[in-house]
Amino acid sequence: MNSYLTVITQAETYDLTTLTTAKEELGITSAEQDNKLTRWIHEASEIVADYCGRVFALERVKETFLLDQPTEGGLRLSRYPVSLVHTLTVDGAELAITDWLADELGGIVFRLSGNTRAQWGGKKVEVEYSAGFDLLDGLPRAIERATLSLLRYRNSASSRDPAIRSESLSGVYDVSYWVGSIPGGTSSSMPPEVGDLLEAHRDRSASIA
């Protein structure tokens, strides 16, 4: 089963923190670095979203599922949490709201027959829905915290070797380095504390029974 997604109403921003919050986090009070920090926020937000495999901003989308055969269980939507399912059609015929059930938090839509789950039949199921977080009020704090942590790494890396993971004076001087990617890089690896913050928010891939 394949699905294809079209964005109907695009989010105004995908930033996972604000310039004001970033400046407070970094202890910056002047406006001289605002342009640079704004760019860093864009980049850090994109890195977090890519790492999680998700779009966090609230958008209205249409997702089309092409079914090879009747499908048991639920249809897993690409975007979640779902705030509203606008329409749901099977082979062009709109289903009544009593014919399906949505798990808004998990982003799963189940077919109903009365009060019982049923198979999804037909060849094409189209779901038009709004999903994501109203940035930044509804965004889980761990996601913004992870974004701010990346900004701290980026800010620190601008004044020293960005491959350095940590430094200490034990034994006069010790230094350890990031293996693989470094903060601000393009690899999917993350500093451990950032990865821990994001683990619960990464895209799920388990099948639905």
Contacts in CASP RR format, 6 or more apart in sequence:
PFRMAT RR
TARGET T0000
AUTHOR 0000-0000-0000
METHOD contacts of the structure
MODEL  1
MNSYLTVITQAETYDLTTLTTAKEELGITSAEQDNKLTRWIHEASEIVAD
YCGRVFALERVKETFLLDQPTEGGLRLSRYPVSLVHTLTVDGAELAITDW
LADELGGIVFRLSGNTRAQWGGKKVEVEYSAGFDLLDGLPRAIERATLSL
LRYRNSASSRDPAIRSESLSGVYDVSYWVGSIPGGTSSSMPPEVGDLLEA
HRDRSASIA
1 65 0 8 1.000
1 66 0 8 1.000
1 67 0 8 1.000
1 68 0 8 1.000
1 71 0 8 1.000
2 65 0 8 1.000
2 66 0 8 1.000
3 63 0 8 1.000
3 64 0 8 1.000
3 65 0 8 1.000
3 66 0 8 1.000
3 75 0 8 1.000
3 78 0 8 1.000
4 63 0 8 1.000
4 64 0 8 1.000
4 66 0 8 1.000
5 61 0 8 1.000
5 62 0 8 1.000
5 63 0 8 1.000
5 64 0 8 1.000
5 78 0 8 1.000
5 79 0 8 1.000
6 61 0 8 1.000
6 62 0 8 1.000
6 63 0 8 1.000
6 64 0 8 1.000
7 59 0 8 1.000
7 60 0 8 1.000
7 61 0 8 1.000
8 59 0 8 1.000
8 60 0 8 1.000
8 61 0 8 1.000
8 62 0 8 1.000
8 128 0 8 1.000
9 59 0 8 1.000
9 60 0 8 1.000
9 130 0 8 1.000
10 59 0 8 1.000
11 55 0 8 1.000
11 57 0 8 1.000
11 58 0 8 1.000
11 59 0 8 1.000
11 135 0 8 1.000
13 57 0 8 1.000
13 135 0 8 1.000
14 42 0 8 1.000
14 45 0 8 1.000
14 46 0 8 1.000
14 49 0 8 1.000
14 55 0 8 1.000
14 56 0 8 1.000
14 57 0 8 1.000
14 135 0 8 1.000
15 41 0 8 1.000
15 42 0 8 1.000
15 45 0 8 1.000
15 135 0 8 1.000
15 136 0 8 1.000
16 41 0 8 1.000
16 44 0 8 1.000
16 45 0 8 1.000
16 48 0 8 1.000
16 49 0 8 1.000
16 56 0 8 1.000
16 135 0 8 1.000
16 136 0 8 1.000
16 139 0 8 1.000
16 143 0 8 1.000
16 144 0 8 1.000
16 147 0 8 1.000
17 41 0 8 1.000
17 44 0 8 1.000
17 45 0 8 1.000
17 136 0 8 1.000
17 144 0 8 1.000
17 147 0 8 1.000
17 148 0 8 1.000
17 151 0 8 1.000
18 41 0 8 1.000
18 136 0 8 1.000
19 34 0 8 1.000
19 37 0 8 1.000
19 38 0 8 1.000
19 41 0 8 1.000
21 144 0 8 1.000
21 148 0 8 1.000
22 28 0 8 1.000
22 37 0 8 1.000
22 40 0 8 1.000
22 41 0 8 1.000
22 148 0 8 1.000
22 151 0 8 1.000
23 29 0 8 1.000
23 37 0 8 1.000
25 148 0 8 1.000
25 151 0 8 1.000
25 152 0 8 1.000
26 37 0 8 1.000
26 151 0 8 1.000
26 152 0 8 1.000
26 155 0 8 1.000
28 37 0 8 1.000
37 151 0 8 1.000
40 151 0 8 1.000
40 154 0 8 1.000
40 155 0 8 1.000
41 147 0 8 1.000
41 151 0 8 1.000
43 154 0 8 1.000
43 184 0 8 1.000
44 147 0 8 1.000
44 150 0 8 1.000
44 151 0 8 1.000
44 154 0 8 1.000
44 184 0 8 1.000
45 147 0 8 1.000
47 150 0 8 1.000
47 184 0 8 1.000
47 185 0 8 1.000
48 143 0 8 1.000
48 146 0 8 1.000
48 147 0 8 1.000
48 150 0 8 1.000
48 198 0 8 1.000
49 55 0 8 1.000
49 56 0 8 1.000
50 188 0 8 1.000
51 188 0 8 1.000
51 190 0 8 1.000
51 195 0 8 1.000
51 198 0 8 1.000
51 202 0 8 1.000
52 143 0 8 1.000
52 198 0 8 1.000
52 201 0 8 1.000
52 202 0 8 1.000
52 203 0 8 1.000
53 202 0 8 1.000
53 203 0 8 1.000
54 79 0 8 1.000
54 201 0 8 1.000
54 202 0 8 1.000
54 203 0 8 1.000
55 79 0 8 1.000
55 132 0 8 1.000
56 132 0 8 1.000
56 133 0 8 1.000
56 135 0 8 1.000
56 139 0 8 1.000
56 143 0 8 1.000
57 132 0 8 1.000
57 133 0 8 1.000
57 135 0 8 1.000
58 83 0 8 1.000
58 130 0 8 1.000
58 131 0 8 1.000
58 132 0 8 1.000
58 133 0 8 1.000
58 134 0 8 1.000
58 135 0 8 1.000
59 79 0 8 1.000
59 130 0 8 1.000
59 131 0 8 1.000
59 132 0 8 1.000
60 86 0 8 1.000
60 128 0 8 1.000
60 129 0 8 1.000
60 130 0 8 1.000
61 78 0 8 1.000
61 79 0 8 1.000
61 128 0 8 1.000
61 129 0 8 1.000
61 130 0 8 1.000
61 131 0 8 1.000
62 126 0 8 1.000
62 127 0 8 1.000
62 128 0 8 1.000
62 129 0 8 1.000
63 77 0 8 1.000
63 78 0 8 1.000
63 79 0 8 1.000
63 126 0 8 1.000
63 127 0 8 1.000
63 128 0 8 1.000
63 129 0 8 1.000
64 124 0 8 1.000
64 125 0 8 1.000
64 126 0 8 1.000
65 75 0 8 1.000
65 120 0 8 1.000
65 124 0 8 1.000
65 125 0 8 1.000
65 126 0 8 1.000
65 127 0 8 1.000
66 123 0 8 1.000
66 124 0 8 1.000
67 120 0 8 1.000
67 121 0 8 1.000
67 122 0 8 1.000
67 123 0 8 1.000
67 124 0 8 1.000
67 125 0 8 1.000
70 119 0 8 1.000
70 120 0 8 1.000
70 121 0 8 1.000
70 122 0 8 1.000
71 119 0 8 1.000
71 120 0 8 1.000
71 121 0 8 1.000
72 119 0 8 1.000
72 209 0 8 1.000
73 110 0 8 1.000
73 111 0 8 1.000
73 117 0 8 1.000
73 119 0 8 1.000
73 120 0 8 1.000
73 208 0 8 1.000
73 209 0 8 1.000
74 108 0 8 1.000
74 109 0 8 1.000
74 110 0 8 1.000
74 111 0 8 1.000
74 117 0 8 1.000
74 120 0 8 1.000
74 208 0 8 1.000
75 108 0 8 1.000
75 109 0 8 1.000
75 110 0 8 1.000
75 120 0 8 1.000
75 125 0 8 1.000
75 127 0 8 1.000
76 107 0 8 1.000
76 108 0 8 1.000
76 208 0 8 1.000
77 107 0 8 1.000
77 108 0 8 1.000
77 109 0 8 1.000
77 127 0 8 1.000
77 129 0 8 1.000
77 131 0 8 1.000
79 107 0 8 1.000
79 129 0 8 1.000
79 131 0 8 1.000
79 132 0 8 1.000
80 104 0 8 1.000
80 105 0 8 1.000
80 106 0 8 1.000
80 107 0 8 1.000
80 131 0 8 1.000
80 132 0 8 1.000
81 104 0 8 1.000
81 105 0 8 1.000
81 106 0 8 1.000
81 107 0 8 1.000
81 131 0 8 1.000
81 132 0 8 1.000
81 133 0 8 1.000
82 102 0 8 1.000
82 104 0 8 1.000
82 105 0 8 1.000
82 106 0 8 1.000
82 107 0 8 1.000
82 129 0 8 1.000
82 130 0 8 1.000
82 131 0 8 1.000
82 132 0 8 1.000
83 104 0 8 1.000
83 129 0 8 1.000
83 130 0 8 1.000
83 131 0 8 1.000
83 132 0 8 1.000
84 129 0 8 1.000
84 130 0 8 1.000
85 100 0 8 1.000
85 102 0 8 1.000
85 109 0 8 1.000
85 127 0 8 1.000
85 128 0 8 1.000
85 129 0 8 1.000
86 128 0 8 1.000
86 129 0 8 1.000
86 130 0 8 1.000
87 94 0 8 1.000
87 126 0 8 1.000
87 127 0 8 1.000
87 128 0 8 1.000
88 94 0 8 1.000
88 95 0 8 1.000
88 100 0 8 1.000
88 109 0 8 1.000
88 125 0 8 1.000
88 126 0 8 1.000
88 127 0 8 1.000
88 128 0 8 1.000
89 95 0 8 1.000
89 125 0 8 1.000
89 126 0 8 1.000
90 120 0 8 1.000
90 121 0 8 1.000
90 122 0 8 1.000
90 124 0 8 1.000
90 125 0 8 1.000
91 122 0 8 1.000
91 123 0 8 1.000
91 124 0 8 1.000
92 124 0 8 1.000
92 126 0 8 1.000
98 112 0 8 1.000
98 114 0 8 1.000
99 111 0 8 1.000
99 112 0 8 1.000
99 113 0 8 1.000
100 109 0 8 1.000
100 110 0 8 1.000
100 111 0 8 1.000
100 112 0 8 1.000
101 109 0 8 1.000
101 110 0 8 1.000
101 112 0 8 1.000
101 117 0 8 1.000
102 108 0 8 1.000
102 109 0 8 1.000
102 110 0 8 1.000
103 109 0 8 1.000
103 110 0 8 1.000
107 131 0 8 1.000
108 208 0 8 1.000
109 127 0 8 1.000
110 117 0 8 1.000
111 117 0 8 1.000
111 118 0 8 1.000
111 119 0 8 1.000
111 120 0 8 1.000
111 121 0 8 1.000
112 118 0 8 1.000
133 139 0 8 1.000
133 140 0 8 1.000
136 144 0 8 1.000
140 201 0 8 1.000
142 197 0 8 1.000
142 198 0 8 1.000
142 200 0 8 1.000
142 201 0 8 1.000
143 197 0 8 1.000
143 198 0 8 1.000
143 201 0 8 1.000
145 197 0 8 1.000
146 194 0 8 1.000
146 195 0 8 1.000
146 197 0 8 1.000
146 198 0 8 1.000
149 191 0 8 1.000
149 193 0 8 1.000
149 194 0 8 1.000
149 197 0 8 1.000
150 183 0 8 1.000
150 184 0 8 1.000
150 191 0 8 1.000
150 194 0 8 1.000
153 162 0 8 1.000
153 183 0 8 1.000
153 184 0 8 1.000
153 191 0 8 1.000
154 183 0 8 1.000
154 184 0 8 1.000
157 182 0 8 1.000
157 183 0 8 1.000
157 184 0 8 1.000
162 182 0 8 1.000
162 183 0 8 1.000
162 184 0 8 1.000
163 177 0 8 1.000
163 178 0 8 1.000
163 182 0 8 1.000
164 175 0 8 1.000
164 176 0 8 1.000
164 177 0 8 1.000
164 178 0 8 1.000
165 176 0 8 1.000
165 177 0 8 1.000
165 178 0 8 1.000
165 191 0 8 1.000
166 175 0 8 1.000
166 176 0 8 1.000
167 173 0 8 1.000
167 174 0 8 1.000
167 175 0 8 1.000
168 174 0 8 1.000
168 175 0 8 1.000
178 191 0 8 1.000
180 187 0 8 1.000
180 189 0 8 1.000
181 187 0 8 1.000
181 188 0 8 1.000
181 189 0 8 1.000
183 191 0 8 1.000
183 194 0 8 1.000
190 198 0 8 1.000
END
